[in-house]
Amino acid sequence: MADQSSLLVIGGTSGIGREIAARAVARGDDVVISGRDAGRAGQVAKELGAGATGIALDIARPHDIADALASVGSVDHLVLAAIDRDQNSVQEYDVGRAIYLSTLKLVGYIEAIHALLPKLTPTASIVLFGGLAKDRPYPGSTTVSTINGGVTGMMRTLAVELRPVRVNAIHPGIVGDSPFWAVRPDHVLHGYRSRTPTGQLATMADVADAAEFLLRNNSVNGVDLNIDGGWMLT
Ligand SMILES: NC(=O)c1ccc[n+]([C@@H]2O[C@H](COP(=O)([O-])OP(=O)(O)OC[C@H]3O[C@@H](n4cnc5c(N)ncnc54)[C@H](OP(=O)(O)O)[C@@H]3O)[C@@H](O)[C@H]2O)c1
């Protein structure tokens, strides 16, 4: 494994972001995680171990992002995993929810990167999280499909504008052991599993492994990587 690195995970207090942070702490990396609440972020950082620090950051409030990131030191690897959940359809369109979630991912991710530009090391790399709702919508996914599709465009323009910094995106399918899905009834998960060629849903470990690959491989750039067990083929 490479030398010790500094990793910032925005949305690192839960789920996939936390998994990525935990693995980096275990490797001996210097890790900062963020969540909206300082107390929760600090508590999760404590649980992860001595190499982790927690900070408060609400990326749905883009004007405050730079101040919230002021304490962060140099960044070798940056992961943007933050999300909030949403049900929205064009028939029952909730403009407030749509603005909130679009701001969080489409403006918040970019403003966080903008604020961090002076801190990115010359060989830095970035992983953005979208999701397969961009290609496979479900009832109520109108905003989620839109913003996750937007992550692809974001990733491409940033890979060009930020060069030589590398920028890639991960689009998970249903991650069966993530907090959002792990509490669903088994018959619901079974339906998705049975449509997946591997017969299994992706795990948080699978997604974290992919994030590490994208962050560390010096020639992978501008890639949208689906982690879905081949779900999109069926
Ligand atoms: N899980 C899946 O099956 C799946 C599928 C497709 C795509 N994805 C994508 O993968 C990424 C991670 O998903 P996950 O399920 O692991 O997430 P999760 O467990 O719901 O965690 C979300 C994280 O985002 C943070 N967060 C929420 N609102 C925020 C805000 N306004 N500003 C800053 N941080 C905020 C949360 O921190 P606090 O609550 O502490 O603020 C938490 O750390 C997301 O981008 C998601 O779209 C996941």
The ligand as an SDF file (V2000), in Angstrom:
LIG
                    3D

 48 52  0  0  0  0  0  0  0  0999 V2000
  -26.3820    3.2900   -0.1350 N   0  0  0  0  0  0  0  0  0  0  0  0
  -26.6760    3.0020   -1.3950 C   0  0  0  0  0  0  0  0  0  0  0  0
  -27.2370    1.9280   -1.7130 O   0  0  0  0  0  0  0  0  0  0  0  0
  -26.3470    3.9810   -2.4840 C   0  0  0  0  0  0  0  0  0  0  0  0
  -26.8250    3.7300   -3.7800 C   0  0  0  0  0  0  0  0  0  0  0  0
  -26.5360    4.6460   -4.7930 C   0  0  0  0  0  0  0  0  0  0  0  0
  -25.7830    5.7730   -4.5170 C   0  0  0  0  0  0  0  0  0  0  0  0
  -25.3280    5.9810   -3.2490 N   0  0  0  0  0  0  0  0  0  0  0  0
  -24.5200    7.2040   -3.0180 C   0  0  0  0  0  0  0  0  0  0  0  0
  -23.4080    6.8720   -2.1910 O   0  0  0  0  0  0  0  0  0  0  0  0
  -23.1500    7.9660   -1.3060 C   0  0  0  0  0  0  0  0  0  0  0  0
  -23.1160    7.4690    0.1380 C   0  0  0  0  0  0  0  0  0  0  0  0
  -24.4080    6.9170    0.4280 O   0  0  0  0  0  0  0  0  0  0  0  0
  -24.7370    6.2370    1.8340 P   0  0  0  0  0  0  0  0  0  0  0  0
  -25.9890    5.4690    1.6470 O   0  0  0  0  0  0  0  0  0  0  0  0
  -23.5240    5.5620    2.3500 O   0  0  0  0  0  0  0  0  0  0  0  0
  -25.0630    7.5560    2.7180 O   0  0  0  0  0  0  0  0  0  0  0  0
  -25.5970    7.6940    4.2360 P   0  0  0  0  0  0  0  0  0  0  0  0
  -25.3100    6.4830    5.0430 O   0  0  0  0  0  0  0  0  0  0  0  0
  -27.0030    8.2020    4.1620 O   0  0  0  0  0  0  0  0  0  0  0  0
  -24.6600    8.8770    4.7670 O   0  0  0  0  0  0  0  0  0  0  0  0
  -24.8390   10.1630    4.2570 C   0  0  0  0  0  0  0  0  0  0  0  0
  -23.7310   11.0500    4.7620 C   0  0  0  0  0  0  0  0  0  0  0  0
  -23.9650   12.3750    4.2490 O   0  0  0  0  0  0  0  0  0  0  0  0
  -23.9170   13.2970    5.3330 C   0  0  0  0  0  0  0  0  0  0  0  0
  -24.8240   14.4110    5.0270 N   0  0  0  0  0  0  0  0  0  0  0  0
  -26.1710   14.3830    4.9090 C   0  0  0  0  0  0  0  0  0  0  0  0
  -26.6270   15.6110    4.5930 N   0  0  0  0  0  0  0  0  0  0  0  0
  -25.5430   16.4180    4.5160 C   0  0  0  0  0  0  0  0  0  0  0  0
  -25.3600   17.7960    4.2480 C   0  0  0  0  0  0  0  0  0  0  0  0
  -26.3950   18.6110    3.9830 N   0  0  0  0  0  0  0  0  0  0  0  0
  -24.1150   18.2990    4.2610 N   0  0  0  0  0  0  0  0  0  0  0  0
  -23.0560   17.4950    4.5410 C   0  0  0  0  0  0  0  0  0  0  0  0
  -23.1530   16.1860    4.8010 N   0  0  0  0  0  0  0  0  0  0  0  0
  -24.3940   15.6540    4.7940 C   0  0  0  0  0  0  0  0  0  0  0  0
  -24.3400   12.4800    6.5520 C   0  0  0  0  0  0  0  0  0  0  0  0
  -23.8170   13.0540    7.7260 O   0  0  0  0  0  0  0  0  0  0  0  0
  -24.6970   13.5680    8.9800 P   0  0  0  0  0  0  0  0  0  0  0  0
  -26.0020   12.8220    8.9640 O   0  0  0  0  0  0  0  0  0  0  0  0
  -23.8070   13.2680   10.1430 O   0  0  0  0  0  0  0  0  0  0  0  0
  -24.8580   15.0280    8.6980 O   0  0  0  0  0  0  0  0  0  0  0  0
  -23.6560   11.1460    6.2660 C   0  0  0  0  0  0  0  0  0  0  0  0
  -22.2950   11.1930    6.6600 O   0  0  0  0  0  0  0  0  0  0  0  0
  -24.2290    9.0210   -1.5480 C   0  0  0  0  0  0  0  0  0  0  0  0
  -23.7250   10.0520   -2.3560 O   0  0  0  0  0  0  0  0  0  0  0  0
  -25.3330    8.2530   -2.2640 C   0  0  0  0  0  0  0  0  0  0  0  0
  -26.0660    9.0640   -3.1720 O   0  0  0  0  0  0  0  0  0  0  0  0
  -25.5920    5.1290   -2.2270 C   0  0  0  0  0  0  0  0  0  0  0  0
  1  2  1  0
  2  3  2  0
  2  4  1  0
  4  5  1  0
  4 48  2  0
  5  6  2  0
  6  7  1  0
  7  8  2  0
  8  9  1  0
  8 48  1  0
  9 10  1  0
  9 46  1  0
 10 11  1  0
 11 12  1  0
 11 44  1  0
 12 13  1  0
 13 14  1  0
 14 15  2  0
 14 16  1  0
 14 17  1  0
 17 18  1  0
 18 19  2  0
 18 20  1  0
 18 21  1  0
 21 22  1  0
 22 23  1  0
 23 24  1  0
 23 42  1  0
 24 25  1  0
 25 26  1  0
 25 36  1  0
 26 27  1  0
 26 35  1  0
 27 28  2  0
 28 29  1  0
 29 30  1  0
 29 35  2  0
 30 31  1  0
 30 32  2  0
 32 33  1  0
 33 34  2  0
 34 35  1  0
 36 37  1  0
 36 42  1  0
 37 38  1  0
 38 39  2  0
 38 40  1  0
 38 41  1  0
 42 43  1  0
 44 45  1  0
 44 46  1  0
 46 47  1  0
M  CHG  2   8   1  16  -1
M  END
$$$$
